[in-house]
Amino acid sequence: MIQTLPLALPRTLVDTHRIDLTAPYSKGWGIRAYDTAAAPNGDVYALYGVHRYTYGVADGEENPEIANFRYRIITRYSADGDVLASAVCCPSYGDKNDSAVVNGNDMTLCVLPDRTLAVSVRPDSTTLITPDLSRVLAAYDSKDKRPFEKFTPGDAFASSISATPSGRLLCVTTEYGVWNYGSLLANVVGLADGILNPASKPVIEAIASLDPAPTRYSDDDLRSHIQYQGSPVGGAHRPRPALTELLAGEDRHSGWRDSRLGRPLPLADDLFVVPVYARTFRGGSRGQPFVFALINDQGTMTGRLNGMHEWRDSPFTGFCFNLAADPCRGRAFHLNRYGLYAWNKAGELRAKLDTETKTFKPLTHFTLTACSPAGDLLLVHNKQHLILRVPAPDVLTDLGPAVEQALRTYAKQRTALKKQWSPVNWHWTHTSVVHHL
C-alpha cells in the first residue's frame, strides 16, 4: 500500500521554544531526517532532528523561547499511517545529560527480532527502546575517546545494526587511529548471532575491515565483545585482506586512503552488501571510485553490485550514500541524483530509473532510507518532510511502473494531508503522545 507519512514536530516542543515555522532555515533553525525503520507488523519508525542556533545567545540561556536547542525525535506510525507517538531525546544544549538515549554522530535505527527498537550512534553506542517508545530499556554507551583527555572505557556495542531474516545482527564498529585520525571511525564489519537485550549483548565476530592497519592502538582500545578468531580485534589482529587491499587497484589516486565505510546491509542471512567510498574533496568528488562489495558470512568477497558508472552514476553528487536491502527477496536498492537502481542477489543490475526523464525527475528530491520487511521502499522528501512508502513489485523489471504510480499517489496524498494537517511551509505538527527519553 502506498503511503505518505509526515515527519511531524510535537506541538508541545514547538510551543515551548516558540519555533517560528514560517522562518527560512537561513535564520538558524532546521529539520533533518536521519533514518527510518519498519517492523514486521507494519509499524514504521522515523528518526529526525530539529535545531535552532541564534548567534549571540549564550549556550546556558534558560529561557526556552530564545535558547538554542537541538533534539532528536523518533516517531512511530501504525500500519495504517497514523502517528501513534513520538519520543524526544538527546538535547544538545542546556542539560545535555537529561536523556537516557546515548547521543552521537551518524544515528541509525534497527527493529530487533523481539521488536525492540535499537538506536545506534558512532562510536559504538546502542540504546534499546520499547516498541511503543515509552521508555529506555538499556543503554550501551562506549564513552567517546577524545584527544588529550583521560579515557575511561564504557560499555560499547555497535555504531549501526541491521537484522537479517533469521535474526542475526550485521554490525559496524569503530576503531581509533583509522587512516591515522585521532578519533574513532567506522572500520569493522561484524556479525552477531546472539541476542541483544538489557541483560546481555552478543559477541560480534569481525568479517571485514577497511583500514588494515589503524595506528595509535593501546590495550584500552580492545573490546572483548568485538572478536576475530576468538580474541579481540585490534592492531594487526583483524580480517585480512582488508577491503581496501582487495580493491587496491581501483583507486588510482589515493589507494583508498581516507576512504570510508558505508552502512552494510544484509542481502540474505549469509550475504551482505558493504559500501566503500573513496575520500571526498571540497571542490567536488564526482567520479571518485566507490564499490558496493558483496561479502559472505565467512568474510569472503564474492562479487559486487554491478552496472554503475563512476561518473555518470556517481553517489558523490549530493552525497547520496544510502543503500536499502530486502534480504527476504535478495534485493538491493540505491537512489542518487542520477537514478534509482535495483539489483538482485547475484549483483546484477535489474533496473535503473533515470532521473533525467520527466517521469522520475521528482526522485531527486527524495532520500532512500530503508526497506520494510514486506519489501516496501521508504523514501524521505528532503524539503516537504514526508515519507513515501513505495511497494516494490514482485519482478524488479517492473520497478518503473510501480514508482511512477507511487509518485502520482504521493501528489494526491500530499494534497489530502495539507488539508488535514495545515502545515506551515511544509512543517508538520502533531498533538499525539510525546515521551521524553
N, C-alpha and C positions, 0 to 999 in steps of 0.2 A: 504494500500500500504506500503510495506516495504521500509524504507528509511534509509540512513546513512548520518548524518549531522556533519560537522567539528566544533569543538569548536575553532574558529579561533581568533587569535590576530589581531587587527587593525595594518596594516603595518606602519602607522604613529607613533604608540606607540613603535613598535619595533625599528624604525629608530631613534626616539627621544632619547631613552635610550640606544641605541646601544646594544640591548639584543643579547647575543650570544646564538643562538638557538642550537648550537652544544654542549654547555656545559652541563655536568651532573648536576642534582639538588643538588648534594653534594657541588657544588660551591656556593650555597647560593641563588638560584633562583628557581622558580617553578610555575606551573599552577595547580589550583584546581577547580573542579566543585562543585557547591553548590546545584543547583536546576534547574528544568525545569518546564514549564507550557505550556499548549496548549489552544488555543482559539477555539470557535465553528466554525470559518471559516477555520480551518485547520492550521493557523499560529502556530509556536512553538517559545517559548522564552527559552533561556538558560542563566543561571546566573553562572559565574565563576570568578576566581580571578587570578591575576598574581602578583608576588612579586620578589624583589631582595634585599638581605641584604649582604653587604660586610663588614666584620669585619674591624674596623679601619676607616671607612668612617663616618664622622660626620653626624648627622641627619639633620643639617642645610646646608649641601652641596648643592650649587646652580647649579653646572654643571650637567645637566641631564644625561650625558654619564657615570658618575661614581656614581651618587647619589643613595641612597637606595630608593626604591619605593614599594608601594602596591596599586593596583587598583581593583575595582570590574568592571566587564564587563557584560553587558546584550546584547545578540544578538537575533535578530528576523529573523526567517526563514519563507518563504512562504509555502503554502500547497504543492508546487512542490519541496521544499527542497532548494530553492535559498536563499542565505544570502541577506536580504533586508537592514539591518542597524545594527549598534552597538551603544551602549551608554557606555561611560567611566565615572565612578563616584568614589566617596569615596577615595580620596588619603589619605594615612596614614602617609606620610612624607611630608616635605615642608609645604605648606599652607593647613592644614587639614580642614580649613573652606571653601575651594574653591570647594564646592559641595552642590547642593540643595537636594541631596539624603541623608537621615539620615543613618549613618554608625553604625555598631554594630555587635554583635555575632549572629550566627545561622540565617543568612539571607535566606529568602524564598520568593517565587513568588506566586501570585494568579491572574488569569484573572477574574475581577469582571463582574457582569452581563451586564454592559454597555460597556464591552471590555476594560475598563481602566485597566492598569497593576498596581497591588499593590505590593510593595516591603516592607516586614516587617522584623524587627530585634528585638532581645532582647536588652533592656527591653521595649516592648510595643510601638515601634515607627513604623509608617507606612507612606510610601511615595507613592503618586499617580502619575503615569506617563502616558502620552498619548500612545495609541496603537502603534504609529509609532516611539516611543522612542525619539521624538524630544524635548520634554520639560516636566518639572515637573509641575503638576497641584496644588499639595498641599503636605505639609509635616507635619504629626502629630508626634512631637518629644517629647518624655517623659522626656528628661533631666535626665540622669542616676544619681542615688543616690549613692554616694561613702562614705565609712567610713572616719570620721574625716574631712569632707568637708561640707560647708554650702549647704543645699539642696534647690533649687528653683524648685518647681514642674512645669513641662512643660505641653504640650497638647498631652496626650498619646492616643493611640488606642489599638493595639494588637501586640503581638510578632509573631504570624503566623495567616494566614487566609486561609480557604478553602471554596469554594462556593458549595452549594447544587444545584440540578437541577432547583429548583424554585427561586433561588437567595438568600436564607438565608446564612448567613456568620457564619461558625464554627470557633471560635477563641480560642487562648491560650493567657492568660495574666499572668503577673508575680506578685510576692509578695516579700516583704522584710522580711528576717528572716526565710525563709523556711529551715527546719532542722537546725535552729539556725545559718545559714550562714549570714555573713554581706554583702549580695549582693542580687540583685533582680533575682529570679529564677522562671522558669515556674511552676505554681501551680494551675491555674484555667482554666477550660474549659467552654466556654460560647457560646451562640447563639445570633446573632443579626438579627432581622427581618427588620430593616430599611435600608435606602440607605446610603452608604458611598461615599461621594463626597467632593469636596473642600468647599462646603458651609455648610455641616453638617456631623456629624458622629452619628450612631445609638447607642442606649443603648445595651450593651452586658449583657444578662441575664445568670448568672452563673448556670451551671447544674451539675458540678462535681469539686472536688478539690483533690489534692494529699496529702499534709501535712494538717491535720485537725487543727493544732494549731501553725501557724507561730508566732515567737516571735518578740520582739523589735518594736511593732507597735506604731504608733503615728497618729494623725489626718492628718499629711502631706501625709500619705500613702494611704488615702482613695481617690478613684477616682469615680466621680459622674456617669461616663458612664459605670462602671462595677458594676452591681447590683444583689442582690438576694432578692426576695420577696419585692421589692420596695425600698430598701435602699442599699447604697454602701457596697460592700464586704469588710470585714476587721475584724480582731480579731476572735471572736467566731461566727460572723455572716457570714455563708457560707453554702453551701450544705453539709449536713451530713446524713448518714455516709460518710466519705471521702473514696476515692478509696482504700487507704491503710488500712482503717478499714474494708472494705468489704472483702479484700483479706488477712487479718491478718494472717491466719493460713498457708499461702503458702510460707512465707519466714521464715524458721525456725531459721536462724542465726541472722538476724538484725531486723526482723519485719518491713521490708521495709524502715527502717531509711536510709537516704541518697539515696533513690531511686529517679528516675527521670521520668518525663513525656515526652513521645514521642509526635510527632505531630499527633493530632487526624484528622481523615478523615471521610467524610460522606459516608455511605452505602446507604442512602436514604435521603429524606427531613427530616425524623424524627428519624433516626437511625445512630449512629456513632461508629466507632471503635477507642478506646482510648488506646494507648500502655503505659504500665507501666513496667519499668525496675529496677531491684534491683541495688544496688551500684556496682561499678566496682573496681577491685583491680589491683595493679601494676603487681602482679605476675601471672595474668591470671584470667579471670572471667567465663570461660566456665562452664556451669552447674548452674550458678546463675539463680534464678527464673525470669520469665517475664510473663506478661499477656496481651493479646490483648482483652480488655474488650469491650463488646457491650453495649452502653448507649443510651437510647432513649431521646427525647427532653424534657421529664419531669425529667430527671436525674436518672432514674431507670436503674440499671444494669440488662439487660435481658439475658445475656449469654456471650459468648466469642468465639473467633476464635479457634477452637479445632484442635487437631491432631499433634501438635508439641511436641517433647520431649526436656526437659530442657538441656540434654547433647548432644544427637545425632543431634539435630536441632538448636543448640544454636546460637542466633544472636550476642552473645558477642564475638565470634571468628571474628576478623577483624572489630568489632563494626559496624555491618550491621543492623542499627536500623530503616531503612526506610520501610514504607508501601506505597502502592498505592491503590486507590479505584476507582471503576467505579460505581457511585451512580445511573446512569440511568439503569443499569442492576443488581445492587445489588451484586457487586463482590469486593473482596479484594485480594491483591497480596503482597507477601513478597519474597525478594531474599536475601539469605545469602550464606556463603561459602559451605553450605551443600545441597542447593537446591532452586528451585523456587516453591513457594507454592501458591495455589489459593483456595479461599473459596467462598461459596455462602452467601446470605443474612442471612441465618439461622446459620452461623458459622460452617458449615460442610466443612471439607477439601475435595475438589473435585479433586485436582491434586497436585502431587509433582514430580518435575523433578529433579532426583538425580544427583548431580554434580560429584559423583564418577564414573558415566558412561562416556565413551568416547564421546558420543553424546553431553552431556550437561556440560562437564567439562569447556568449554570456558566461561560459565556463571560466573565462579569465578572471572573473570577479569572485570565484569560489576557491576555497582551500579544501582539499580532500583530507579528512581526519581519521576515518576508521571504516571498517566493515562490521556489520552486525552478524550475530550467529546465523541469521537467516540469509546472509549474503547481500544485504542491502548496503549501498554506499551512503556514507554520511558526509555531506559537504557543507561547509560554513561560508555564507556570503560575507565578504570582508568589510562591506560598508553598511549593509542593511541588517546585520546582526541576526541572521536567520539560518537555521539548519535545514537543509534539504535532504530528505531521505529518499533515495532512489533504489527501487527494487531492481536487482541485477537479473538479466534474463538467464534462462537455462543454458543457452548457447551464446558464447561470447561474441560471435559474429553478429548477433542481434543487439549488441550494446547500443549502437547508434539510435535506432528507433526508440529504445527504452529511455535513453537520456533525453531525446527530443521531446517525448511525451512528458517526462518529468519536468522539463523546463517550462513547457506550456502550462502544466498544472501548477507549478510554483507561482507563476504570474497571477493565476486566478486565486490561489490560496493566500498569497500575499495581500491581494486586494481585500479579501474577506477578513484577514487578520487586522488590517488597518482600520476597518470599520468597527471591529470588536474591541481592539486594544487602544486605539487612538494614540499611536506612538508620536513622539516629538523628535523630528529629524532622524528617524529610524532608530530611536532609543525607546525600548520597550520597558515597561514596569509591571510588576505583579504584586498582589497582596496575599499570596498563598503563604503557607507555613515557612518560617525562616528559623533555622537553627544557627547558633553561634558556636563554632568549634574552635 
